[in-house]
Amino acid sequence: MSMKPGFEVRPVTLEGEHVRLETLDLARHGPGLEAIGLDPVLWRFTMQRIHTIEELHDYLATAAEELRTGVALPFATIHRASGAVAGCTRFGNIVPEHLRVEIGWTWVGEAFRRTAVNTEAKRLMFRHAFETWGVQRVELKTSGLNLPSQNAMRRLGLVEEGTLRRHVIQDDGTPRDNVYFSVIREEWPAMDARLAAMLAR
């Protein structure tokens, strides 16, 4: 499979005013993620439910392996003012031949929710996808039950494409509807301006 020019999935640091996205390094970021990652609120609507430190270790190890094999690009989200690990996020479902990528696997510690952290992290990732990789489409999905996440995506200006009913079976054996949202290349400049305005407030 040949990659399009510029679409190289490799470690990178994305720097903003409020956050810095550092390519996941288990030795460096693991302790900070462990300190915030067992909050049950984080896993209420996820396909994989994390209850123990061992399960969190497995989750992070999977992300690291996907980075090693080039099928995902996971980040630790660093709060710049404090230097604290605020959460993590990921590029996944990377399809270079169709210039398509998904942003997801995102969670943020309680102290950093309802702040600029997640908004700026998304903006940095969209910018990298569209302006560095040159993708045509960035997609996000969430559980049909996760109304806060759906509303957050609408606030960001993503286009809601629809619901895939009983799309996946979760780790606990229950079916899950996935609601898909996306941004395409032509929409990115307007969305970038929208995110900038949100961050300026």
C-alpha positions as CSV (number, residue, x, y, z in Angstrom):
1,M,0.0,0.0,0.0
2,S,1.6,3.3,-1.1
3,M,1.1,6.4,1.0
4,K,0.2,9.7,-0.4
5,P,2.9,12.4,-0.3
6,G,3.2,13.9,3.1
7,F,1.0,11.3,4.8
8,E,3.6,9.8,7.1
9,V,2.4,8.3,10.4
10,R,5.3,9.0,12.7
11,P,5.9,10.4,16.2
12,V,5.3,14.2,16.4
13,T,4.7,16.8,19.1
14,L,1.8,19.2,18.5
15,E,2.1,22.5,20.4
16,G,-0.6,24.9,21.3
17,E,-1.1,27.7,23.8
18,H,-2.9,25.6,26.4
19,V,-1.8,22.0,25.6
20,R,1.0,20.1,24.1
21,L,0.3,16.7,22.5
22,E,3.3,14.4,22.9
23,T,3.5,11.1,21.1
24,L,2.6,8.5,23.8
25,D,5.6,7.2,25.7
26,L,4.6,4.7,28.4
27,A,7.7,5.3,30.6
28,R,7.2,9.1,30.5
29,H,3.4,9.4,30.4
30,G,2.2,6.2,32.0
31,P,2.3,7.4,35.7
32,G,0.4,10.5,34.9
33,L,-2.3,8.7,32.9
34,E,-2.6,6.1,35.7
35,A,-3.2,8.8,38.2
36,I,-6.3,10.1,36.3
37,G,-7.3,7.0,34.3
38,L,-9.4,5.0,36.7
39,D,-12.2,7.5,37.0
40,P,-15.4,5.5,36.1
41,V,-16.9,8.6,34.3
42,L,-14.2,8.2,31.6
43,W,-15.3,4.7,30.6
44,R,-19.1,5.0,31.0
45,F,-19.7,5.1,27.2
46,T,-16.6,3.4,25.8
47,M,-16.4,0.1,24.1
48,Q,-13.6,-1.0,26.4
49,R,-14.5,-0.6,30.1
50,I,-11.5,0.0,32.4
51,H,-11.9,-0.9,36.0
52,T,-8.4,-1.8,37.2
53,I,-4.9,-0.6,36.9
54,E,-4.0,-3.8,35.0
55,E,-6.8,-3.1,32.4
56,L,-5.5,0.4,32.0
57,H,-2.0,-0.9,31.5
58,D,-3.3,-3.2,28.7
59,Y,-5.2,-0.3,27.1
60,L,-2.1,1.9,27.0
61,A,0.1,-1.0,25.9
62,T,-2.3,-1.6,23.0
63,A,-2.0,2.1,22.0
64,A,1.8,1.8,22.1
65,E,1.8,-1.3,20.0
66,E,-0.5,0.4,17.4
67,L,2.1,3.3,17.3
68,R,4.9,0.8,16.8
69,T,3.1,-0.8,13.8
70,G,2.0,2.5,12.3
71,V,-1.8,1.9,12.5
72,A,-2.4,4.6,15.1
73,L,-0.8,7.7,16.5
74,P,-1.6,8.1,20.2
75,F,-0.8,11.2,22.2
76,A,-0.6,12.2,25.9
77,T,-2.3,15.5,26.4
78,I,0.0,17.8,28.5
79,H,-1.4,20.9,30.2
80,R,1.3,23.4,29.4
81,A,0.8,25.8,32.4
82,S,1.2,23.0,35.0
83,G,3.1,20.4,33.0
84,A,0.6,17.8,34.2
85,V,-0.7,14.9,32.1
86,A,-4.3,16.0,31.4
87,G,-5.4,12.9,29.4
88,C,-4.8,11.2,26.1
89,T,-6.2,11.0,22.5
90,R,-5.4,9.2,19.3
91,F,-5.4,9.2,15.5
92,G,-6.7,5.8,14.5
93,N,-8.4,4.0,11.6
94,I,-5.8,5.6,9.4
95,V,-6.5,4.9,5.7
96,P,-3.8,6.6,3.7
97,E,-5.0,5.5,0.3
98,H,-8.3,7.3,0.8
99,L,-6.8,10.2,2.8
100,R,-9.0,9.5,5.7
101,V,-8.4,9.3,9.5
102,E,-10.3,9.1,12.7
103,I,-9.8,11.1,15.9
104,G,-10.9,9.4,19.0
105,W,-10.0,7.4,22.1
106,T,-10.0,10.7,23.9
107,W,-10.3,11.2,27.7
108,V,-9.4,14.0,30.0
109,G,-8.9,14.0,33.7
110,E,-11.6,15.6,35.9
111,A,-9.5,18.7,36.7
112,F,-9.2,19.6,33.0
113,R,-12.8,19.0,31.8
114,R,-14.8,22.0,30.7
115,T,-11.5,23.9,30.0
116,A,-9.7,24.7,26.8
117,V,-7.7,21.5,27.0
118,N,-9.9,19.2,24.8
119,T,-10.9,22.0,22.3
120,E,-7.3,23.0,21.6
121,A,-6.2,19.3,21.4
122,K,-8.8,18.7,18.7
123,R,-7.8,21.8,16.8
124,L,-4.1,20.7,16.8
125,M,-5.1,17.3,15.6
126,F,-7.4,18.6,12.8
127,R,-4.7,21.0,11.7
128,H,-2.1,18.2,11.6
129,A,-4.5,16.0,9.6
130,F,-5.6,18.5,7.1
131,E,-2.5,20.7,6.8
132,T,0.4,18.3,7.3
133,W,-1.1,15.0,6.1
134,G,-3.4,16.5,3.6
135,V,-6.3,14.3,4.3
136,Q,-9.7,14.7,2.7
137,R,-11.7,13.6,5.7
138,V,-11.5,13.4,9.5
139,E,-14.2,11.4,11.3
140,L,-15.2,11.0,14.9
141,K,-17.7,8.6,16.4
142,T,-19.4,8.2,19.7
143,S,-21.9,5.9,21.4
144,G,-25.6,6.5,20.6
145,L,-26.1,6.8,24.4
146,N,-23.3,9.4,24.9
147,L,-25.4,12.6,24.5
148,P,-22.7,14.9,26.1
149,S,-20.1,13.7,23.5
150,Q,-22.6,14.2,20.6
151,N,-23.4,17.7,21.8
152,A,-19.8,18.5,22.1
153,M,-19.1,17.5,18.6
154,R,-22.0,19.6,17.3
155,R,-20.6,22.6,19.3
156,L,-17.2,22.1,17.5
157,G,-19.0,22.4,14.2
158,L,-18.7,18.8,13.0
159,V,-21.2,17.5,10.5
160,E,-23.4,14.7,11.9
161,E,-23.7,12.0,9.3
162,G,-25.9,9.5,11.0
163,T,-26.2,6.5,13.3
164,L,-25.0,3.0,12.5
165,R,-27.3,0.9,14.5
166,R,-25.8,-2.1,16.5
167,H,-22.6,-1.3,14.8
168,V,-20.3,-3.1,17.3
169,I,-20.3,-5.4,20.2
170,Q,-18.7,-3.9,23.3
171,D,-16.4,-5.8,25.6
172,D,-19.2,-6.5,28.0
173,G,-21.2,-8.2,25.2
174,T,-23.8,-5.5,24.6
175,P,-24.4,-4.0,21.2
176,R,-23.6,-0.4,20.6
177,D,-24.9,2.2,18.1
178,N,-22.3,4.5,16.7
179,V,-23.1,8.1,15.8
180,Y,-20.6,9.4,13.1
181,F,-19.5,13.0,12.6
182,S,-17.0,14.4,10.2
183,V,-15.2,17.3,8.7
184,I,-13.9,17.4,5.1
185,R,-11.1,19.4,3.7
186,E,-13.2,22.2,2.2
187,E,-14.9,22.7,5.6
188,W,-11.7,23.0,7.6
189,P,-10.9,26.7,7.2
190,A,-14.3,27.7,8.6
191,M,-14.0,25.1,11.4
192,D,-10.6,26.3,12.3
193,A,-11.9,29.9,12.6
194,R,-14.8,28.6,14.8
195,L,-12.3,26.7,17.1
196,A,-10.1,29.8,17.3
197,A,-13.1,31.9,18.4
198,M,-14.1,29.3,21.0
199,L,-10.6,29.3,22.5
200,A,-10.4,33.1,22.5
201,R,-13.5,33.3,24.8
